[in-house]
Amino acid sequence: MQPRSAEERRAELVQLYREAESCARCPLSKTRTRVVFGAGNADADLMFVGEAPGMHEDQQGLPFVGRAGQLLNKLLEEIGLSREEVFIANVLQSRPPGNRDPQPDEIDACKPFLHRKVELIEPKVLCTLGNFSTKLLTRSQRGITSVHGKPQVHELGGRLLRVYPLFHPAAALRSTNTLEDLRADFARLPALLEEPPPVPIGAVATVVAVAAAQPAEPTPPTLFD
């Protein structure tokens, strides 16, 4: 399969947005004001995935526009990035009533959209914000407290990429210690973005095996005692 250009991927992302606008896969389609698909640079190296839209997001149709979003913007600025350079989405595209936790059937309904976004944007690093996105995209039940700030490599959207779990900005608004941890984890992002793409473990094993099978170079004669 030929790699698609940024323009082709952007066009497919627009088509996916149109599909999401009319999505009725779960009951949240009946209670939402607007679909919150995601926003930002469609060719971003850095992608963030939160939990679900809140009241402000539901009204505006944009992710992270409330207080948590303002903190996210500030943290990006502190590492020399702007919101326009990244892509921000959520596990759910519709607001749960009363901002309750996402339900399993709602997550399952939105999951194909999220995986498709990752496939089309092709980020180098994907930051999961909080427990729900971390558990979904790392396919693990380990909570954010034990895994935050520790990069992982996972196959998402048909390719390997680094997943970087972070505390949700909303949690950092409630706890000074959490904010300090989140800021420290953010500070490592520029270096993480500079790392080369992850290589499949099998490919590394093959290279090592081939190298081990090569005949040893003959020892050169000693020219000087």
N, C-alpha and C positions, 0 to 999 in steps of 0.2 A: 504494500500500500504506500502510495506516494505521500510524503509529508505535506500537510496543508499550509498555505501561507497564512499570515496573521489576518489578512483581509477575509479569507475564506472562513477561518475559524470565527471571526467576529460576526460574519453573516449568519453562520449556524447558531451562534449564541443569541442573536436577535430572534431567530426562528424559535429557539427553545423558550425564550421569554414569552413569545406569543402563545406557545402551548401552555405555559405556566399560568398565564392570565385567565385562561378558561378552564383550568384544572378543577375537577370536582371529585378527586379520588378519595377524599376524606371529608367528614362532616364540617371541618373548619371552613370549607368553601362557602358555607351558608352563613357564617357569623363574621367573617372578615370584612373589612372595608376595602382594602386593596391587597393584591399579591405583592409580597416583598421579595423580589427575585434575587436581588444583589446589585451592586454598583461598583464602578471603578474602571480600571484599565483592563480591557479585555485581553491584553497580551502581557499581563503582569508577571514578574518573577516571584512576587510575594502575594499570597492569598490568605485571608482570614475567614474562619468559619465559626460563627457563634451558635447560639441555641435557637432562639425564635424571636420574631418581631414583638415589640411592645406596643403601647398605645400610640406613641409618636410615629413609630415606623409604620404601623397599620394605617395611620391617617395620611402619611406622606408617600408611602410606597417605596421608601428607601431604608436600608439597614443602618443601624447604629447612628441615629440622629438625636438621641436623648443625651442624658448626662454620661452614660457609659460610652457613647460615641464621641463625646467631647474629650473624654479622657483618652480614648484610643487615638484621636487626632493628635493630642498633645504628646503622647508617647512616641508616635511616628515622627513628629517634628524633632524630638530630642535625639533621634538617631539619623536625622538628615533626610527623612522621607516625608512625602505628603500623601494625603488620602487619594489624590488623583493618580498616584503611581502604583497603587495596590488594588486588589479586588476584594470586596467584602461581601460575604453571604452568611446564611444561617442554615442550620439543619432543617428547620421548617420555613416555609414560605408564607404561612398564614399565622396570624396571632391566635394563640390559645386563649379562650375566655378567661378574664381575670389574671392573665399572665401565669397561669398554672404551668406545671411541667409538661413537656411533650409526651404524648402517649405512644406506645409501640406501633399502633396501626398508623398513626400520623407520621411517624418517622419513616416507616416502610413506604408510605405513599410518596414522600418527598425525596427519598434516597436516590431514585434514578435520576432526578433532576440535578441533585448535588454532584453525583459522580460524573454526569455529563458536563457540568460546568468545569470540573477539574480537568476533564479530558480536553475541553476546548480552550481553556485558558493556558494550560501547560505551565503551571508555576514551578519554580525551582524549590521553593519552600512553602509549605502549607501550615499555617498556625491554627491549631484548634483552641478555641476559647471556652474553657470550662469543661465540665464532666460529659455533657451529652455529645458534643462533637468529638471530644477525645475518645470516648468509648466506641462511638460509631466508626470513626475513621481509622483507629488503631486496632479495631476488632478485639478489644480487651476490656475486661471489667475493672482494671486498675483505675483508681480515682486520680483526679488531677493533682492532689496534694503530693502523691508519691512520684508522679512522672513529669511534673512541670519543669521546663528548662532543660529537658534531656531529649535531644533530637533522636528520632527513630526513622527507619527507612521502611516504606511500605509501597506496595503496588496499588495505585489509584488511577482511575481513568486510563488504564492500559499501559502505564509506565511507572517506573520507579521514581519516587521523589521523597524528600525529607519532610517528615511530619514533626512539628515542633509544638508540643502542648504548652499552653499558657493559662494562667488564671483568667477568668472572665473579668473584664473591666468593672462590671457591676459589683463583683465581690471585692475588688480593690477599693471601690468607693465606700465600702462598709468597714474596712480594716486597714489600718496603717501598715501593719506587717505584710499583709497580702500585696499592698501597693508597692512596698519596697521590693518584694520578690518579683513582682511583675516588671518593675522598672529594670531590675538587674537582668532578668531573662531577655527583655527587649534589647538591652545593650549588646547582647551576643548575636543579634540578628544580622548586622552587616557582615560579620565574619562568616556566618553560616551561608549567606547568599553568595559569597565569593568561593565557596568550596566547589570542587568539580562534581559533576553529576554522580550519583551513587551507581556502583557497578553490581550486577547480580552476583550473589555468592557463588553460583555455579561457574560463572565466567572467571572469577578469581581462582577457583579451584583448578579450572582447566589450564590457566596460564601457569600456575605453580607446578602442575603435573608435567606440562610440556617442558618447563625449565629444568625440572628434576631429571627428565629423561635425556636431556642433551649430554653428550659425552664431555667429560671434563677437559678443559684446555690443558695441553701439555705444559709441564713446568719448564719455564725457560732456564737455560743453563746459567750457572753463576758466573758472572763476568769478573766480579771483584771479590777477593777474600776479605 
